[in-house]
């Protein structure tokens, strides 16, 4: 009888322990993985809001920079190569996602050396992407003079013909929708500083003041004058106008926000790689779960770049 009472008491104690154990993990995911998914979901909403705002402004504006024109330069003096450089950037990030998959696979096998090697390769891919983005920003800011408040890139809204320095019509005509770039003048220099500078206006000495076919504003930007050839405004003399401000502001903010995610990922990858090399995750015997959680974040960053690439470089 005493033995039976003891068994009953033991079962009651066990039931009470089970009641306070928290139950089974949802979707067989640990607490850490679940919290990572919550974070990624909230971050996805943030990026979605930014990209939707960009799209709304993009398609409500009568003029917008053409990506093939804006992003047509690359290092080592390469010009007129639309989207070549950003394709290289994207390739580096996609390859780093593949190496991250390999690191997670080696972690499941508890292969410390394999985890360290593939995480190091992922770090190289992320660092390469950040280096490419730094060059792109330097080119757009330093060479093309684009900023969050000034956008020298734009498209024409009507057909026209450029005026020569003596005020006459030139042979250079354009159609509505074609791209242009306003250049920055330097006193005493005989050319604009933009990489897209070409044609006769690149040979003028802007230090001599205004020219009939050109106008230098108070900020030092060169506007080309043109004559409208078709439509209700035919015959009027006009100047190139700056492109919509929103383009520069949104480009630097959204690509910078994504770049911050990549930079943060590289830092965390490095820390986790050091921990893996020390054998910390091997001793835990949980399949290198920390590496897997980092993999979720890194794949998310890669996926977001696909949408950023789409809206800024393709539309």
Residue pairs with C-beta under 8 A, 6 or more apart in sequence:
25 31
25 34
26 34
27 34
29 37
30 289
32 289
32 290
32 293
33 289
33 292
33 293
33 296
36 293
36 296
36 297
37 296
40 296
40 297
40 300
43 261
43 300
44 300
44 304
47 254
47 257
47 258
47 304
47 307
47 308
50 250
50 253
50 254
50 257
51 254
51 307
51 308
51 311
53 250
54 250
54 254
54 311
54 312
55 311
55 315
57 244
57 246
57 250
58 64
58 311
58 315
61 244
61 246
62 157
63 154
63 155
63 156
63 157
63 243
63 244
64 154
64 155
64 243
64 244
64 247
65 151
65 153
65 154
65 155
65 179
65 243
65 247
66 153
66 155
66 179
67 82
67 83
67 312
67 313
67 314
67 315
68 82
68 83
68 179
69 82
69 153
69 179
69 181
69 196
70 140
70 153
70 179
71 82
71 83
71 85
71 86
71 136
71 313
72 79
72 80
72 81
72 82
72 83
72 196
73 79
73 81
73 85
73 139
73 143
73 195
74 81
74 84
74 85
74 88
75 85
75 135
78 84
78 85
79 195
79 196
83 313
85 132
85 135
85 136
86 136
86 309
86 313
88 132
89 129
89 132
89 133
89 136
90 305
90 309
92 125
92 128
92 129
92 132
93 125
93 126
93 129
93 262
93 301
93 302
93 305
94 302
95 125
96 121
96 122
96 124
96 125
96 126
96 129
96 298
96 302
97 298
97 299
97 302
99 118
99 119
99 121
99 122
99 125
100 118
100 119
100 122
100 294
100 295
100 298
100 299
101 295
102 114
102 118
102 121
103 114
103 115
103 118
103 119
103 122
103 291
103 295
104 288
104 291
104 292
104 295
105 114
106 114
106 115
106 117
106 118
106 288
107 115
107 276
107 281
107 287
107 288
107 289
107 291
107 292
108 287
108 288
108 292
110 282
110 285
110 287
110 288
112 276
112 277
112 279
112 281
112 282
115 273
115 276
115 281
115 288
115 291
116 273
116 276
116 277
119 269
119 272
119 273
119 276
119 291
120 273
122 269
122 298
123 266
123 269
123 270
123 273
126 262
126 265
126 266
126 269
126 298
127 266
129 262
130 259
130 262
130 263
130 266
133 255
133 259
133 262
137 252
139 195
140 146
140 251
141 147
143 193
143 194
143 195
144 152
144 153
144 181
144 194
144 195
144 196
145 152
145 183
145 184
145 193
145 194
145 221
146 152
146 153
146 248
146 251
147 248
147 252
148 248
148 249
148 252
148 253
149 245
149 248
149 249
150 219
150 221
150 242
150 245
150 248
151 242
151 243
151 244
151 245
151 246
151 247
151 248
152 181
152 182
152 183
152 184
152 194
152 221
152 242
152 243
153 179
153 180
153 181
153 243
153 247
154 179
154 180
154 182
154 240
154 241
154 242
154 243
154 244
155 176
155 177
155 178
155 179
155 180
155 243
156 174
156 175
156 176
156 177
156 178
156 180
157 176
158 176
158 228
158 230
158 231
158 233
159 173
159 174
159 175
159 176
159 228
159 229
159 230
159 231
160 173
160 174
160 226
160 227
160 228
160 229
160 238
161 169
161 170
161 172
161 173
161 174
161 226
161 227
161 229
162 169
162 170
162 172
162 173
162 174
162 213
162 224
162 225
162 226
163 169
163 170
163 212
163 213
163 224
163 225
163 226
163 227
163 237
164 170
164 200
164 212
164 213
165 200
165 204
165 211
165 212
165 213
165 214
166 212
166 213
167 212
167 213
169 227
170 200
170 213
172 199
173 229
174 180
174 226
180 224
180 240
181 194
181 196
182 194
182 221
182 222
182 223
182 240
182 242
183 192
183 193
183 194
183 197
183 201
183 202
183 221
183 222
184 192
184 193
184 194
184 220
184 221
184 222
185 192
185 206
185 216
185 220
185 221
185 222
186 192
186 193
186 206
186 220
187 206
187 207
188 205
188 207
189 205
189 206
189 207
190 202
190 203
190 204
190 205
191 197
191 202
191 203
192 201
192 202
192 222
201 213
201 214
201 222
201 224
204 211
204 214
206 214
206 216
206 222
209 216
210 216
212 225
213 224
213 225
214 222
214 223
214 224
214 225
215 222
215 223
215 225
215 239
216 222
216 223
217 223
221 242
223 239
223 240
223 241
224 239
224 240
225 237
225 238
225 239
226 237
226 238
226 239
226 240
227 235
227 236
227 237
227 238
228 234
228 235
228 236
228 237
228 238
251 312
254 308
254 312
255 308
255 312
258 301
258 304
258 305
258 308
261 301
261 304
262 301
265 294
265 297
265 298
265 301
268 294
268 297
269 294
269 298
272 290
272 291
272 294
275 281
275 290
276 288
276 291
281 288
281 289
281 290
281 291
282 288
